[in-house]
Amino acid sequence: MRSVRLSLSIFVVGFLFTATAFAQWTAPWEYFRNTPIPINDFGTATSTITVPDNFQIDELQVMVNIDHSKASDLRITLKDPNGSTYVLSEYNGGFDFGNGFPYEDYRFTIFDSRGQVPSMAIPGTAINDPANNSPLFRGIYTPETTLPTGINGAGTWTLEVYDNLVGDTGNLLTW
């Protein structure tokens, strides 16, 4: 009889622990596009991701990987399935410090409205903060406009990268 109680107790404790763990943890949804798209002078590189799953967005992060010779030429926007547009970065970038950097680009740059996650960048700093005068955007930044929350994630999301000057080109590699 004691062994039955002991087994039953372990089962109940295990079941309660498992139920509690699932109630407090929600799995993140992750989607990406890795087809390179050229960014030409005075042109717009447009890429879409269609999200088939229905869920409410509590937190949104957008990671971009852009290889471009002049970050300050670029305007990067995200459009949600409802048609609202959010500016991630608009003509930000450093100056030519003569330090041998071959590119001024966004390499695995994450835009997060919370801006609370430490990174190699100035943690939680806005992308357009005057302190961000580096030509190399790495790490996590606060976008120029707040990213959406509380909306359904299903639908087509569009990332656009516009180059506003002549002489420097590049590629939207992934997002």
C-alpha positions in Angstrom: 0.0 0.0 0.0 2.8 2.4 0.8 4.4 1.9 -2.6 1.1 2.8 -4.3 0.8 6.0 -2.3 4.3 6.9 -3.0 3.8 6.3 -6.7 0.6 8.3 -6.7 2.2 11.2 -4.8 5.1 11.3 -7.3 2.6 11.3 -10.2 0.5 14.1 -8.7 3.5 16.2 -7.9 4.9 15.6 -11.4 1.6 16.5 -13.0 1.2 19.7 -11.0 4.8 20.7 -11.8 4.3 20.0 -15.5 1.0 21.9 -15.6 2.5 24.9 -13.8 5.5 25.0 -16.1 3.3 25.0 -19.2 1.0 27.7 -17.8 3.9 30.1 -17.2 5.8 29.4 -20.4 4.7 30.3 -23.9 6.7 29.2 -26.9 8.0 32.0 -29.1 6.9 32.0 -32.8 9.8 32.5 -35.2 9.7 33.1 -38.9 12.5 34.1 -41.2 13.4 34.8 -44.9 16.9 34.1 -46.2 16.7 34.9 -49.9 19.1 37.8 -50.7 17.6 40.8 -52.4 19.7 43.6 -53.9 19.4 47.1 -52.6 20.1 49.4 -55.5 20.6 53.1 -55.6 17.3 55.0 -55.2 15.6 51.6 -55.0 13.7 49.6 -52.5 14.4 46.0 -51.6 11.1 44.4 -50.6 10.8 41.0 -48.8 7.7 39.3 -47.3 7.0 36.6 -44.8 3.6 35.0 -44.6 2.7 33.9 -41.1 0.1 31.1 -41.2 -0.4 30.8 -37.4 -3.0 32.7 -35.5 -1.7 34.1 -32.2 -1.6 37.4 -30.4 1.7 39.3 -30.4 2.9 40.1 -26.9 6.4 41.0 -27.9 8.0 41.5 -31.3 11.6 41.5 -32.3 12.9 42.0 -35.9 16.3 40.8 -36.8 17.9 42.1 -40.1 21.1 41.1 -41.8 22.0 43.8 -44.4 25.3 44.0 -46.3 25.6 47.6 -47.5 28.4 50.0 -48.0 26.7 53.0 -46.4 24.1 52.4 -43.6 23.2 56.1 -43.5 21.7 55.7 -47.0 19.0 53.3 -45.7 15.5 53.6 -44.4 14.3 50.2 -43.0 10.5 49.7 -42.4 8.3 46.9 -41.3 4.7 46.6 -42.5 2.2 44.4 -40.5 -0.6 42.4 -42.1 -3.1 45.3 -41.3 -1.0 47.7 -43.4 0.5 49.8 -40.5 4.1 50.7 -41.1 6.9 50.9 -38.4 10.2 52.6 -39.0 13.1 50.4 -37.7 15.9 52.8 -38.8 15.9 55.9 -41.0 19.2 57.1 -42.4 21.2 56.3 -39.4 24.9 55.4 -39.5 28.3 56.5 -38.6 30.8 58.7 -40.2 33.9 57.6 -42.1 36.4 57.5 -39.3 39.1 56.1 -41.5 39.3 53.0 -39.3 39.3 50.5 -42.1 35.8 49.2 -41.8 34.9 47.9 -45.2 31.1 48.3 -44.7 28.6 50.3 -42.8 25.9 47.8 -42.3 23.4 46.0 -40.2 24.7 42.6 -39.3 22.3 40.5 -37.3 20.9 43.7 -35.9 17.8 43.1 -33.6 15.1 45.8 -33.2 13.2 45.3 -30.0 10.8 47.8 -28.6 11.6 46.8 -25.1 15.3 47.8 -25.6 16.3 46.1 -22.3 18.6 43.3 -23.6 22.3 43.9 -23.3 24.3 43.6 -26.5 27.5 44.7 -28.2 25.7 47.9 -29.0 24.7 50.5 -26.4 22.2 48.4 -24.5 18.6 49.5 -25.2 19.7 52.6 -27.0 17.5 54.0 -29.8 18.9 53.4 -33.2 18.8 57.1 -33.9 20.4 58.2 -30.6 23.3 60.6 -31.2 25.5 58.3 -29.2 25.2 55.6 -31.9 27.6 57.1 -34.4 29.2 53.8 -35.3 29.1 52.6 -38.9 28.5 49.1 -37.7 25.1 48.3 -36.2 25.5 45.1 -34.2 23.3 43.9 -31.3 19.9 45.0 -30.0 18.5 48.5 -30.6 15.2 50.2 -29.9 13.5 51.0 -33.3 12.5 54.5 -34.3 8.8 53.7 -33.9 7.3 51.2 -31.4 6.7 47.8 -32.8 3.1 46.4 -32.6 1.7 44.3 -29.8 -1.8 43.0 -29.1 -2.5 42.2 -32.8 -2.9 38.9 -34.5 0.4 37.7 -36.0 -1.2 35.9 -39.0 -0.8 37.4 -42.4 1.8 38.9 -44.7 4.6 40.9 -43.1 6.7 43.1 -45.3 10.2 44.5 -44.8 11.4 47.3 -47.0 14.9 48.7 -47.3 15.1 51.9 -49.3 18.4 53.4 -50.4 18.2 57.2 -50.8 21.6 58.0 -52.3 23.7 57.1 -55.3 27.1 55.3 -55.2 26.5 52.7 -52.5 24.6 49.4 -53.0 24.2 46.2 -51.0 21.9 43.3 -50.2 19.2 42.4 -47.7 20.5 39.0 -46.8 18.1 37.7 -44.1 15.4 38.9 -41.8 
